[in-house]
Each structure stands twice: as structure tokens, then as C-alpha cells.
Amino acid sequence: MSLRIAIIGAGPGGATLARLLQFNGVPCTVFDLDNPAVTRSQGGSLDLHPESGQLALKEAGLFGEFKKYMRLEGSALRLVEPSGGILLDIKGEGPRAETRPEIDRRELREILLNSLKPGTLHWEKKLINVESKPNGKFNLHFADATVEEEYDLVIGADGAWSRVRKLLTDDKPFYSGIFCVETRIEDVNNLFPKTGEIIGPGGCFYIGEGKALMAQRNGDRSARIYAMLRVPEDWGVSSGINWSDHNTAVEALLAQQFNQWDENAKLWFRIGGEMTLRPLYMLPVGFKWNTKPGVTLVGDAAHLMTPFAGVGVNVALTDALELSKTIISAARNEISLSTAIEQYEIMMYERSAKSAQLTLDNLNLRFSGETPQNIANKYKAVMLGDN
């Protein structure tokens, strides 16, 4: 069966799916709204698990490239109470580090995009509408007034506010209750060696009082810094902080939310760059839709989660792997395209619901208001259980 396949979104899920299809002889086209000439932050680093993210890369013939960029030491984790006392210090070594190495999102994206055939990627294509045609095919309408016609299968890998998802459900993501303020420290070890020592080679999380100050290393010698707060969705405005004045905003944030916290952690924001405000959204645990012939979703479009279990990209890459297998079967006339979508969605619903529940449980643990020691004890139990 010759299938005309459109993937909307060139993030990890969409790009992995495209690579897997092409690697198995199934053509596809990827549309993404980004301008490749404009450098955009791709987020921090992530750990790829052997049974999910790493498996997808192996099936895509990209595991060797992944190994060039992976960082074992990036899996180190330090939990600290607000006053500065270390509660948990897990080194970036041993079985856990070896099986779950870190890689920067930017590097993972480059590996995936560089693996695609020339002409696969169509940039600066902002999807406006997907038109269902009487013959069962789909036309894609873009913001530049162009129309791509007659697709048999449209896959939404277009993130939290997916346009493709609108074909399947009216449901939208909702506010998780957690608000993130993000900044970044460049070349942290050379410019701020004491701060680099405190952060360590992986992640350093100050937790307590239902909030957190978090640092995460990247492979480019920078560190991403996050203030995580359980506040109303409009807190960016209702806080009264003047975010247009950087230095004033930093001091107001620290005074309002972290006044009595360790000065070493507060320094992260004082030496960091421009701040980004980001309310965190999610889809319900167990989110589903009625199957529609010719349309499905992967990644955040299908099961948006907060970052508190660190599994989002692993789930997205597994989506890509499972969906690619059913599409390949359809392309080989082993099953129908509608059966391929149904089989994938059944697997994805069960698997993603478990990850979404784990993520929600972790959110509730970290921002529960429990004592930092209790949080660290529960976190340690989970970490030891992984080993």
C-alpha cells in the first residue's frame, strides 16, 4: 500500500517517527513551524531509558550517534533542604548512570533531524487547519496560505497545543498548579566555580515548603535553573513583580518566595541570564479520544505531562517506535491503516497512562509541603527501586 503520510512537528517524537519510517522504506513528510536559521532553546538535558528512548534509537539505527553525545555523569542527583543541608547525594556512576545516560535535547534533535532524507523537512509551516475530505483523505492548510493535499495519514507531533488534536477531541491541556521561572547560567564551572561545585555534574534540587529551586547541567557547560512554585496560573501578573526590570524582578522573586533559603541557591538567579515565565500544563491521566481513520497523535500532543518524572521524551520516542511498526505493517498490506492506528492507540493509552500517573505522583510529592527529609526518603526509595 502506498501511503501519503504527514507528520506535524519535528520534535523528538515526530523526528523519530520519520526516521523509523524512512529507515524501513516508508516515505513521509514532516512540517514544522520553526525557522531553522533561528536558534531556539530546545530545553535542558534528559535521560533516555534502555527500554524506551534508547530502544527507539537502536531500532532507528542511531544508537551509535547517541553514544557520542551521552553523559553518564549527568545522571548525578543532589537533593538539598532550603537551609542548605544535603539530604541525598547520588553519584553519576554505577548501574543507573550506565543504563540511563543524559543527553542534551538540542543534541538529540540534531541527531534525529540530520538522519532524515533531504526534502523530508518543511520548515516555517505553521498548521492552521486540517481539512477532512469526503474521500477519506486530508488537506493541510498553513499560515503562509499554502495547502498540502491528499494525505492518507496525518500524525500530530505538534506538542501541547496541538492543532491536529482538534480533529479528535475538544479537550485541551489544563494548568497543573505549578508555575516555573527559568534562567540559565553560562559556562558555570569557569565563571562561577563555587556554584558549579554546589550544583555538581548532574542535577541539584533544593526542595521544601511546597516549592523548589532546581539546577540541571547541560553538555555545553551551562546550567539551567528553575524556580518551581505552587501558585495560581496568573501568578506572573498577580505577583506584582515587574518582570521587565531584570535585577528588580530577581530580587522580588527571591524575597517573595525564597527569602529564608540558602544564599548559594538564591545566587543562581542573581548570576543567571534572562528569565522565562512558564505555567506548566498537562492533559488528564488516562487521556483518550475516539479513534478517527487517518489521524493520530504522538508525544505531548497525545499525553502532555509535567517534567517531574523525566519520562516525557522516553514516552514520545516509544510512541514513535510503536506507531512506526503498525504503519509499516499497513504499508506492507499486512493490516489496514485504520487497524494500524487502533493497535497503536491501544498500546499507547495503557503505557502513557502509567507514565502520566507516575509524573503526577512525583509532582504531588515534591510540592506536597511535606518535610524535605520525608520527600528525600521517598525519592531515595524510588531511586533504589529503579536499580
C-alpha positions in Angstrom: 0.0 0.0 0.0 1.4 3.4 -1.0 0.6 5.8 1.8 0.9 9.6 1.8 2.0 10.4 5.4 2.3 13.9 7.0 3.9 14.3 10.4 3.2 17.7 12.0 6.1 18.7 14.3 9.8 17.9 14.1 10.3 17.5 17.9 11.7 14.2 19.3 8.6 12.2 18.7 7.9 13.4 15.2 11.5 13.3 14.0 12.0 9.8 15.5 8.9 8.6 13.8 10.0 10.0 10.4 13.4 8.3 10.8 11.9 5.0 11.7 9.5 5.1 8.7 12.2 6.1 6.3 14.7 3.5 7.7 12.1 0.9 6.8 11.3 2.2 3.4 8.1 4.1 4.1 8.1 7.7 2.8 6.8 10.6 4.9 6.9 14.4 5.0 7.5 16.5 8.2 6.1 20.0 8.6 7.3 22.3 11.4 6.7 25.9 12.3 10.3 26.7 13.3 12.7 28.7 11.2 15.9 26.5 11.2 18.0 29.7 10.8 16.8 31.0 14.1 18.4 29.4 17.2 15.7 28.5 19.7 16.1 26.9 23.1 15.3 23.2 23.0 15.2 22.8 26.7 17.6 21.1 29.1 19.0 17.6 29.2 17.2 14.3 29.6 17.9 10.7 30.3 17.0 8.1 27.8 15.9 4.8 29.3 17.1 1.5 27.8 13.6 0.0 27.4 12.1 3.1 25.7 14.1 6.0 24.3 17.3 4.0 23.8 15.4 1.2 22.2 13.8 3.5 19.7 17.2 4.9 18.7 18.5 1.4 18.3 15.6 0.5 16.0 16.3 3.7 14.0 20.0 2.9 13.6 21.0 5.9 15.6 22.3 4.4 18.8 25.9 4.9 17.8 25.3 8.6 17.3 23.6 8.8 20.7 26.6 7.2 22.4 28.9 10.0 21.0 26.9 12.6 23.0 25.6 10.8 26.1 26.9 11.8 29.5 27.0 9.3 32.3 27.9 11.9 34.9 24.7 13.8 34.0 22.6 11.3 36.0 24.0 12.5 39.3 21.4 14.0 41.6 21.6 16.0 44.8 18.6 16.9 47.0 19.1 19.8 49.4 16.8 21.3 52.1 16.1 25.0 51.9 18.8 25.8 54.6 21.5 24.1 52.5 21.7 20.7 54.2 22.3 17.9 51.8 19.6 15.2 52.1 20.5 12.9 49.2 23.6 12.7 47.0 23.5 10.2 44.2 26.7 10.0 42.1 26.6 9.8 38.3 28.2 6.4 38.2 27.2 2.8 38.6 24.4 0.7 37.0 21.8 3.5 37.0 24.2 6.0 35.3 25.3 3.4 32.7 21.7 2.5 31.8 20.2 6.0 31.8 22.8 8.4 30.5 21.9 12.0 29.8 21.9 13.9 26.5 21.0 17.5 25.7 17.7 17.9 23.9 19.5 20.0 21.3 21.9 17.3 20.5 19.2 14.6 20.4 17.2 16.8 18.0 20.3 17.3 15.7 20.9 13.5 15.6 17.3 12.9 14.6 17.0 15.7 12.0 20.3 15.0 10.4 19.3 11.4 9.9 16.3 12.3 7.7 16.4 12.2 3.9 16.8 15.5 2.0 13.4 17.1 1.3 11.7 15.5 4.3 11.6 18.6 6.4 9.4 21.6 5.5 10.2 24.5 7.8 8.2 27.6 8.7 5.0 25.7 8.1 2.5 26.7 10.8 -0.5 24.5 10.6 -3.8 26.3 10.7 -6.3 23.6 9.9 -6.7 20.0 8.8 -9.5 19.6 6.3 -11.2 16.2 6.2 -12.2 15.3 2.6 -15.1 13.1 1.5 -12.7 10.6 0.1 -11.2 10.0 3.5 -8.0 12.0 2.8 -6.8 15.2 4.3 -5.6 18.6 3.2 -3.3 20.7 5.3 -3.8 24.4 5.4 -0.8 26.5 6.6 -0.4 30.1 7.7 1.5 31.0 4.6 -1.7 30.3 2.6 -0.3 27.1 1.1 -2.2 23.9 1.1 -0.7 20.4 1.0 -3.3 18.0 -0.4 -4.4 14.3 -0.3 -2.7 12.8 2.7 -3.8 9.4 3.8 -2.4 9.8 7.4 -1.8 12.9 9.5 0.2 12.4 12.7 0.1 15.2 15.3 3.5 15.5 16.9 2.8 19.2 17.4 3.1 19.5 21.1 1.0 20.7 24.0 -1.4 23.0 21.9 -1.7 20.6 19.0 -3.7 21.7 16.0 -4.1 18.1 14.9 -5.6 17.1 18.3 -8.6 19.3 17.5 -9.7 16.7 14.9 -10.0 14.1 17.6 -11.3 15.9 20.7 -12.2 19.3 22.1 -10.3 18.7 25.3 -7.4 21.0 26.0 -4.5 20.9 28.5 -5.2 22.4 31.9 -2.9 24.2 34.4 -1.1 21.7 36.6 -0.8 24.0 39.6 2.9 24.5 39.2 4.5 27.7 37.8 8.1 27.7 36.5 10.5 30.6 36.3 13.6 29.6 34.3 17.0 31.1 33.8 20.4 29.9 32.6 24.0 30.2 33.8 26.6 30.1 31.0 30.0 28.3 31.5 29.2 27.8 35.1 32.4 26.0 36.2 34.8 28.6 34.7 32.8 31.7 35.6 31.3 30.6 38.9 33.3 27.6 40.2 31.7 27.6 43.7 28.3 27.4 42.1 29.4 24.7 39.8 30.7 22.7 42.7 27.4 23.1 44.6 25.3 22.0 41.5 27.6 19.0 40.8 27.8 17.2 37.5 24.0 16.5 37.1 21.0 17.9 38.9 20.8 19.8 42.2 17.3 20.3 43.7 16.5 22.4 46.7 13.1 21.3 48.0 10.7 22.3 50.7 7.7 24.5 51.7 5.9 23.2 48.6 8.3 24.8 46.2 11.8 24.1 44.7 14.9 25.7 43.3 16.4 23.3 40.7 19.6 23.3 38.7 20.4 21.0 35.8 23.7 20.6 33.9 23.9 20.8 30.1 26.6 19.4 27.9 27.5 22.9 26.7 28.9 23.8 30.2 25.8 25.8 31.1 23.3 25.1 33.8 19.5 25.6 33.6 17.9 27.0 36.7 14.3 26.6 37.6 12.1 28.1 40.4 9.1 25.8 40.7 6.1 27.3 42.6 2.6 26.0 43.5 0.8 29.2 42.7 -2.2 30.3 40.6 -1.9 30.2 36.9 -1.9 34.1 36.6 0.9 34.4 39.2 3.2 36.1 36.7 0.8 39.0 36.8 -0.8 38.7 40.2 2.6 38.5 41.9 3.1 42.2 41.2 6.6 41.6 40.0 7.9 43.9 37.3 9.4 41.3 35.0 10.7 44.0 32.5 13.3 45.1 35.0 15.6 42.0 35.3 17.5 42.8 38.5 14.5 44.1 40.3 12.4 41.1 39.3 15.1 38.7 40.5 15.2 40.3 43.9 11.4 40.4 44.2 11.1 36.7 43.2 13.7 35.7 45.8 12.2 37.9 48.5 8.6 36.7 47.9 9.3 33.0 47.5 12.7 32.1 48.9 13.6 34.7 51.5 15.0 32.4 54.1 16.5 29.9 51.7 20.2 29.1 51.3 22.1 32.1 49.7 24.0 29.7 47.5 20.8 28.6 45.8 19.4 32.2 45.5 22.7 33.2 43.8 21.7 31.0 40.8 19.1 33.6 39.8 21.3 36.5 40.6 24.0 35.3 38.2 21.6 33.9 35.6 20.5 35.4 32.4 17.1 36.4 31.1 14.2 34.8 32.9 11.3 32.9 31.2 7.9 32.5 32.9 6.2 29.2 32.2 3.0 27.9 33.7 3.1 24.1 33.4 0.2 22.4 31.7 -1.0 18.8 31.5 -3.6 16.5 30.0 -5.6 14.2 32.3 -4.1 10.9 33.3 -5.5 8.3 31.0 -6.5 10.9 28.4 -8.1 9.2 25.3 -10.1 10.1 22.2 -12.4 8.3 19.8 -10.3 6.8 17.0 -10.6 8.6 13.7 -9.4 7.0 10.5 -6.3 8.7 9.1 -5.4 10.7 12.2 -3.5 10.1 15.4 -1.1 11.7 17.9 2.3 11.1 19.5 4.2 12.8 22.3 2.9 15.8 24.1 0.0 16.1 21.7 -1.2 12.8 23.0 -0.3 12.8 26.7 1.1 16.1 27.9 2.8 15.7 31.2 4.8 18.0 33.6 8.6 17.2 33.8 8.6 15.7 37.3 9.2 12.1 36.3 11.6 12.9 33.5 9.9 10.4 31.2 8.1 12.6 28.6 10.7 12.2 25.8 11.0 8.5 26.5 7.3 8.1 26.1 7.3 10.1 22.9 10.1 8.0 21.4 8.2 4.8 22.3 5.1 6.3 20.7 7.2 6.7 17.5 8.5 3.2 17.7 5.2 1.5 18.2 3.3 3.7 15.7 6.1 3.1 13.1 5.7 -0.7 13.4 1.9 -0.6 12.8 2.2 1.9 9.9 4.9 -0.3 8.3 2.6 -3.3 8.6 -0.1 -1.3 6.8 2.3 -0.2 4.1 3.1 -3.9 3.5 -0.6 -4.7 3.3 -0.5 -6.9 6.4 -3.2 -4.8 8.1 -5.4 -1.9 7.2 -4.4 1.7 8.0 -7.4 2.0 10.4 -6.3 -1.2 12.2 -2.7 0.2 12.4 -4.0 3.3 14.2 -6.2 1.4 16.5 -3.5 -1.0 17.5 -1.1 1.8 18.2 -3.6 3.8 20.3 -4.5 0.8 22.5 -0.8 0.3 23.3 -0.1 4.0 23.8 -3.1 4.6 26.1 -2.1 1.9 28.5 1.6 2.8 28.5 1.3 6.5 28.7 -1.3 6.4 31.5 1.3 4.7 33.7 3.9 7.4 32.9 1.3 10.2 33.4 0.3 8.8 36.8 4.0 8.5 37.9 4.5 12.1 36.8 1.5 13.3 38.8 2.6 11.3 41.8 6.0 12.9 41.7 4.5 16.4 41.3 2.4 15.8 44.4 5.3 14.5 46.3 7.7 17.4 45.5 5.2 20.1 46.1 3.2 18.5 49.0 4.5 20.6 51.8 6.0 17.6 53.5 9.3 18.0 55.2 12.3 17.9 52.9 13.6 14.8 54.7 10.4 12.9 54.1 10.5 13.9 50.4 14.1 12.8 50.1 13.4 9.5 51.8 10.6 8.7 49.4 12.7 9.9 46.5 15.5 7.6 47.6 13.2 4.6 47.8 12.1 5.2 44.2 15.7 5.6 43.0 16.8 2.4 44.8 13.8 0.6 43.4 15.0 1.6 39.8 18.3 -0.1 40.4 
